[in-house]
Amino acid sequence: MSSITRDFTKGSIPKQLLEFSAPLFLASLLQIVYNMVDMIVVGQVMGEKGLSAVSVGGDVSNMLLFLGMGLSNAGQVIIAKYLGAQKKELLGKFIATMFSFLAISAVVLSLVCGIFTNEFLILMNTPKEAFSEAYNYSIICIIGMVFIFGYNAVSATLRGLGDSRHPFVFIAIAALMNIALDIIFVIFFNMGAGGAALATVMSQCASFVISVIFLYKKRHELGFEIKTRDFLHIDKALLIELLKLGLPMAIKSASIHFSKLFVNSFINSYGVAVSAFSGIANKISSISNLLSNSLNTAGSSMVGQNIGAKTYKRIPKILLTISAATISLAIIMTGAIYLFPTQIFSIFTDKGSVLKIALEYLPVVALIFFGSALRAPANAIINGSGNYKVNFLTAILDGIVMRIGLSVVFGLLLKMKYFGFWLGDALAGFTPLFIGIVFYLKGSYKNEH
């Protein structure tokens, strides 16, 4: 293998997991940071109205990400399995197929969601004080969705080949641009939530262009050949393979997101202060997923390569290493937020009404952190195996049955209001753990090659 790609079928698992996941962790951290900058800058300049606009607008624009993320993550697993099985002749055609289909999907989804943005915001019970700003934020983010899809495709390709360092570099460029443009557009030009969205889109566009140039120039070193006609003539067999795994993964992502939209639509109905804190709660949840998602992503590639190479003895060690890291972080983060709740939440806002709600949220925090920690090894074995049936089952149970069901039980039937919706959403996060345990113990992943 080249100096860029990695062989995960031999060598020290903790060292490989650390080296591969560290850039993914830092990239995710930077992505959260520049998303948080949107909320912090807009919140400090515009108050509750701005926080609510970014929160709700972000929910609507993120609704588009499910297909891009699902197909990209599937592409990463398939590329890793090709690499492990020494099927490098398929890499170029598969990468071109994935890129072309994602580009078409991004354009179609952007057009549809752009037309119905107003209706989405109404369904979300967007507070009237924040409606126009939320609309501006959503529309601008939707227009730039093609760049996010494209960047995800490049990153998935590199991660599947074992390179996590360069995706970190690309997201670092986007983060620095976003912070600078946030300050310029929101503070100096007074463009409100729309300015924050424009800063995000412009930085994502720059990151995408740079990453595509890198991928094309390094294609030989990365071990694949790609031609223009591969993008124009999509390989049907490879597309079917991508969709077979990618659609269940997309459905899993979509069902979780739509269930969150369902939950947030009820939460938003409790007023602008609750809606404003909902955005902060989402950021706290994103932070809890930081290491979990990084190790899940790294673990998926490692599991995928080892399944492709039939080196099954390494897989339990990969899962145990992931579990030790994520549980340790969950303990640290839970302790920090319980010891310093006011200081942490005050980073986002100094509004007493919002901070009061933040303190009510504390009991849910531990559930969110530990649910996130325990999902990582479960998703690594489920996603890395490429088993579309288990992915689909997880999607339905986690995203729809448990998440919506528990939220309705606690929020409406038990009349716990917005706290009940948060509690149900947090408890549902443990669903992949139980599915992953059963899947691993049955040993079905050994048949996925």
C-alpha positions in Angstrom: 0.0 0.0 0.0 1.0 3.6 -0.5 2.1 6.1 2.2 -1.4 7.5 2.1 -3.5 4.3 2.4 -3.4 2.0 5.4 -3.5 -1.7 5.9 -5.7 -2.5 9.0 -5.4 -6.3 8.7 -2.2 -6.5 10.8 -0.4 -4.4 13.4 -1.3 -2.8 16.7 -5.1 -2.2 16.9 -5.0 0.5 19.6 -2.3 2.4 17.7 -4.1 2.1 14.4 -7.4 3.2 15.9 -5.8 6.1 17.6 -3.8 7.3 14.5 -6.8 6.9 12.2 -9.5 8.3 14.5 -7.6 11.3 15.9 -7.8 13.3 12.6 -11.5 12.2 12.3 -12.0 13.5 15.9 -10.3 16.8 15.2 -12.2 17.2 11.9 -15.5 16.6 13.7 -14.5 18.9 16.5 -13.7 21.7 14.0 -17.0 21.1 12.2 -18.9 21.4 15.5 -16.8 24.5 16.4 -17.7 26.3 13.3 -21.3 25.3 13.6 -21.3 26.5 17.1 -19.7 29.8 16.0 -22.8 30.4 14.0 -25.0 29.9 17.1 -22.7 31.9 19.4 -22.2 34.9 17.1 -25.8 35.1 16.1 -27.0 34.4 19.7 -24.8 37.2 21.1 -25.9 39.7 18.4 -29.6 38.8 18.0 -30.5 37.0 21.3 -33.2 34.4 21.6 -34.6 35.2 18.1 -31.2 34.5 16.5 -30.6 31.3 18.5 -34.0 30.0 17.6 -33.6 30.9 13.9 -30.2 29.0 13.6 -31.6 26.1 15.6 -34.7 25.6 13.5 -33.1 26.6 10.2 -30.3 24.1 10.9 -32.9 21.3 11.5 -34.5 22.0 8.2 -31.2 22.2 6.2 -29.8 19.2 7.9 -32.8 17.2 6.8 -31.1 17.0 3.4 -27.9 15.4 4.7 -29.4 12.0 5.4 -28.9 10.7 1.8 -25.5 12.1 1.3 -24.2 10.8 4.7 -25.8 7.4 4.2 -24.4 6.8 0.8 -21.0 8.3 1.7 -20.7 6.1 4.7 -21.7 3.1 2.7 -19.1 4.0 0.0 -16.4 4.2 2.7 -17.3 0.6 3.9 -17.4 -0.8 0.3 -14.0 0.9 -0.6 -12.5 -0.5 2.6 -13.7 -4.0 1.7 -12.4 -3.8 -1.9 -9.1 -2.7 -0.5 -9.0 -5.6 2.0 -10.0 -8.1 -0.6 -7.4 -6.7 -3.1 -10.0 -5.7 -5.7 -8.3 -2.4 -6.6 -9.5 -2.6 -10.2 -13.0 -1.7 -9.0 -12.1 1.4 -7.0 -12.0 4.0 -9.8 -15.4 3.0 -11.3 -17.0 2.8 -7.9 -15.7 6.2 -6.8 -17.0 7.8 -10.0 -20.4 6.1 -9.6 -20.7 7.3 -6.0 -19.7 10.9 -7.0 -22.1 11.1 -9.9 -25.1 9.7 -8.0 -24.5 12.0 -5.0 -24.3 15.0 -7.3 -27.6 14.2 -9.0 -29.2 13.5 -5.6 -28.0 16.8 -4.1 -29.4 18.9 -6.9 -32.8 17.1 -6.8 -33.1 17.3 -3.0 -32.1 21.0 -3.0 -34.8 21.9 -5.5 -37.5 20.0 -3.7 -36.6 21.3 -0.2 -36.1 24.8 -1.5 -39.7 24.9 -2.8 -41.2 23.6 0.4 -39.0 25.4 3.0 -41.8 27.6 4.2 -44.0 24.6 4.8 -41.3 22.8 6.7 -40.8 25.8 9.0 -44.5 25.9 9.7 -44.6 22.1 10.5 -41.7 22.7 12.8 -43.8 25.2 14.8 -41.1 27.9 14.2 -41.7 30.8 16.6 -43.0 33.8 14.7 -40.3 36.0 16.1 -37.7 33.9 14.4 -39.5 32.8 11.2 -38.0 35.1 8.7 -34.4 34.6 9.9 -34.9 30.8 10.0 -36.2 30.9 6.4 -33.1 32.9 5.2 -30.8 30.5 7.1 -32.5 27.4 5.6 -32.6 28.6 2.0 -28.9 29.6 1.9 -27.8 26.3 3.4 -30.0 24.3 1.0 -28.4 26.1 -2.0 -25.0 25.0 -0.8 -25.9 21.4 -0.2 -24.2 20.1 -3.3 -20.8 21.1 -1.8 -21.5 19.2 1.4 -22.5 16.1 -0.6 -19.3 16.5 -2.6 -17.1 16.9 0.4 -18.6 13.8 2.0 -17.9 11.8 -1.1 -14.2 12.8 -1.1 -13.8 12.2 2.6 -15.5 8.8 2.4 -13.2 7.8 -0.4 -10.1 8.8 1.5 -11.3 7.2 4.8 -12.2 4.0 3.0 -8.6 3.9 1.7 -7.3 4.5 5.2 -6.5 8.2 5.0 -8.1 10.3 7.7 -5.4 13.1 7.8 -6.3 14.9 4.7 -10.1 15.2 5.4 -9.0 16.9 8.6 -6.9 19.4 6.7 -9.9 20.2 4.4 -12.3 20.7 7.2 -9.7 22.9 9.0 -9.7 25.2 6.1 -13.5 25.4 6.1 -13.6 26.0 9.9 -11.1 29.0 9.7 -13.0 30.5 6.8 -16.3 30.1 8.5 -15.2 31.8 11.7 -13.8 34.7 9.8 -16.8 35.1 7.5 -19.2 34.8 10.5 -17.6 37.8 12.1 -17.7 39.8 8.9 -21.2 39.0 7.7 -23.1 38.9 11.1 -21.2 41.5 13.2 -19.9 44.0 10.6 -22.4 43.6 7.8 -25.4 42.9 10.2 -26.7 40.1 7.9 -28.3 38.1 10.7 -28.8 34.4 10.5 -28.6 34.5 6.7 -25.0 35.9 7.0 -24.1 32.9 9.2 -25.5 30.5 6.7 -23.6 32.3 3.8 -20.4 32.0 5.8 -20.9 28.2 6.2 -21.8 27.6 2.5 -18.8 29.6 1.2 -16.4 27.8 3.5 -17.8 24.4 2.6 -17.5 25.3 -1.1 -13.8 26.1 -0.7 -13.1 22.9 1.2 -14.9 20.8 -1.4 -12.9 22.3 -4.3 -9.6 21.8 -2.6 -10.4 18.3 -1.6 -11.4 17.3 -5.2 -8.2 18.7 -6.6 -6.2 16.7 -4.1 -8.1 13.5 -4.7 -7.6 13.7 -8.5 -3.9 14.6 -8.3 -3.2 11.7 -5.8 -5.3 9.1 -7.6 -2.3 7.0 -8.6 -0.7 7.1 -5.2 -4.0 6.2 -3.7 -4.2 3.2 -5.9 -7.0 3.8 -8.3 -7.6 4.9 -11.9 -10.5 7.2 -12.9 -11.6 8.5 -16.2 -14.1 11.2 -17.3 -16.4 8.6 -18.9 -16.7 6.8 -15.6 -18.6 9.8 -14.3 -20.8 10.0 -17.4 -21.6 6.3 -17.6 -22.6 5.1 -14.2 -21.8 1.4 -13.6 -25.2 -0.2 -12.8 -23.8 -3.1 -10.8 -21.7 -0.8 -8.6 -24.6 1.6 -8.1 -26.8 -1.3 -7.0 -24.1 -2.3 -4.5 -23.9 1.3 -3.2 -27.7 1.6 -2.9 -28.1 -1.8 -1.4 -26.0 -0.7 1.6 -26.4 3.0 1.4 -30.2 3.3 1.4 -30.6 1.5 4.7 -27.8 3.6 6.2 -29.5 6.7 4.7 -32.9 5.6 6.1 -31.3 5.1 9.5 -29.9 8.6 9.4 -33.1 10.1 8.0 -35.4 8.3 10.4 -33.3 9.6 13.4 -33.3 13.1 11.9 -37.0 13.1 11.1 -37.8 11.8 14.5 -35.7 14.6 16.0 -37.7 17.1 13.8 -40.9 15.5 15.2 -39.6 15.9 18.7 -38.3 19.4 18.1 -41.6 20.5 16.6 -43.3 19.8 19.9 -40.4 21.4 21.9 -40.6 24.6 19.8 -44.3 24.9 20.6 -43.4 25.6 24.3 -42.0 29.1 23.3 -39.0 30.9 22.0 -36.9 30.3 25.2 -37.3 26.5 25.0 -36.8 26.6 21.2 -33.6 28.6 21.8 -32.2 26.1 24.3 -33.2 23.3 22.0 -30.5 24.5 19.6 -28.0 24.5 22.5 -29.0 21.0 23.5 -28.4 19.8 20.0 -24.9 21.2 20.1 -24.2 19.5 23.4 -25.5 16.2 21.8 -23.2 16.8 18.9 -20.2 17.2 21.2 -21.2 13.9 22.9 -21.2 12.2 19.5 -17.8 13.6 18.7 -15.5 10.8 19.8 -18.2 8.2 19.3 -18.7 9.0 15.6 -14.9 9.3 15.0 -14.2 5.9 16.5 -17.3 4.5 14.8 -16.1 5.8 11.4 -12.6 4.5 12.0 -13.9 1.2 13.3 -16.1 0.7 10.3 -13.2 1.0 7.9 -11.0 -1.3 10.1 -13.9 -3.9 10.4 -14.6 -3.6 6.7 -11.0 -4.3 5.7 -10.7 -7.2 8.1 -13.9 -8.8 6.9 -12.7 -8.4 3.3 -9.4 -10.0 4.2 -11.2 -12.6 6.4 -9.0 -11.7 9.4 -11.9 -12.1 11.9 -9.8 -12.5 15.1 -9.0 -8.8 15.0 -12.6 -7.6 15.1 -13.4 -8.2 18.8 -10.2 -6.3 19.7 -11.3 -3.4 17.6 -14.7 -3.2 19.3 -13.2 -3.5 22.8 -10.8 -0.7 22.1 -13.5 1.6 20.8 -15.7 0.8 23.9 -12.9 1.6 26.4 -12.2 5.0 24.7 -15.8 6.2 24.4 -17.0 5.1 27.9 -14.0 6.9 29.4 -14.8 10.1 27.7 -18.5 9.8 28.6 -17.5 9.7 32.3 -15.3 12.8 32.0 -17.9 14.8 30.0 -20.7 13.9 32.4 -18.6 15.0 35.4 -17.7 18.3 33.7 -21.2 19.4 32.8 -22.6 18.4 36.2 -19.8 20.4 38.0 -19.9 23.5 35.8 -23.4 23.6 34.1 -23.9 27.4 34.3 -20.4 28.2 33.0 -20.8 25.8 30.0 -24.3 26.9 29.0 -23.4 30.6 29.4 -21.0 30.2 26.5 -24.1 30.3 24.2 -26.3 32.8 26.0 -26.6 35.0 29.1 -30.5 35.0 29.0 -31.8 33.9 32.4 -34.9 32.3 30.9 -32.8 30.0 28.6 -30.3 29.2 31.4 -33.1 28.1 33.7 -34.3 25.6 31.1 -30.7 24.4 30.7 -30.5 23.4 34.3 -33.7 21.3 33.9 -31.9 19.5 31.1 -29.0 18.2 33.2 -30.6 14.8 34.1 -30.8 13.9 30.4 -27.1 14.7 29.8 -25.6 11.5 31.3 -28.0 9.4 29.2 -27.0 11.2 26.0 -23.3 10.9 26.7 -23.4 7.1 27.6 -25.9 6.3 24.8 -23.5 7.9 22.4 -20.5 6.0 23.9 -22.2 2.6 23.6 -23.5 3.2 20.1 -19.9 3.5 18.7 -18.8 -0.2 18.9 -22.3 -1.3 17.9 -22.4 0.9 14.8 -18.8 -0.1 13.9 -19.7 -3.8 13.6 -23.1 -3.1 11.9 -21.8 -0.6 9.4 -18.4 -2.2 8.9 -20.1 -5.5 8.0 -22.0 -4.0 5.2 -25.2 -5.9 6.3 -28.0 -3.8 4.8 -30.8 -5.8 6.6 -29.4 -5.1 10.1 -28.9 -1.5 9.1 -32.5 -1.2 8.0 -33.7 -2.9 11.2 -31.7 -0.4 13.3 -33.1 2.5 11.2 -36.7 1.5 11.9 -36.3 0.7 15.6 -33.9 3.5 16.6 -35.2 6.2 14.3 -38.9 5.7 14.4 -40.3 3.1 16.8 -38.2 3.9 19.9 -37.3 7.6 19.4 -40.8 8.8 18.5 -42.6 6.2 20.7 -40.7 7.0 23.9 -40.9 10.8 23.2 -44.6 10.6 22.9 -45.0 8.4 26.0 -42.9 10.7 28.2 -43.8 14.0 26.6 -47.5 13.7 26.0 -48.9 10.6 27.8 -47.0 11.2 31.1 -47.3 15.0 30.6 -43.6 15.7 31.2 -43.7 18.3 28.4 -40.5 19.3 26.7 -38.4 17.4 29.3 -40.2 14.2 28.4 -39.4 14.7 24.7 -35.7 15.1 25.5 -35.8 12.1 27.8 -37.4 9.8 25.3 -35.0 10.9 22.6 -32.0 10.2 24.9 -33.2 6.7 25.9 -33.8 5.7 22.3 -30.1 6.3 21.7 -29.3 3.0 23.3 -31.2 1.0 20.7 -28.2 0.3 18.4 -26.3 -1.2 21.4 -28.7 -4.1 21.8 -29.0 -4.8 18.1 -25.2 -4.7 17.8 -24.7 -7.1 20.7 -27.1 -9.7 19.1 -25.5 -9.3 15.6 -22.0 -9.8 17.0 -22.9 -12.8 19.1 -24.6 -14.5 16.2 -21.3 -14.1 14.1 -23.3 -13.1 11.0 -20.7 -10.5 10.1 -18.3 -13.3 9.0 -20.6 -13.9 6.0 -20.3 -10.4 4.7 -17.5 -10.5 2.2 
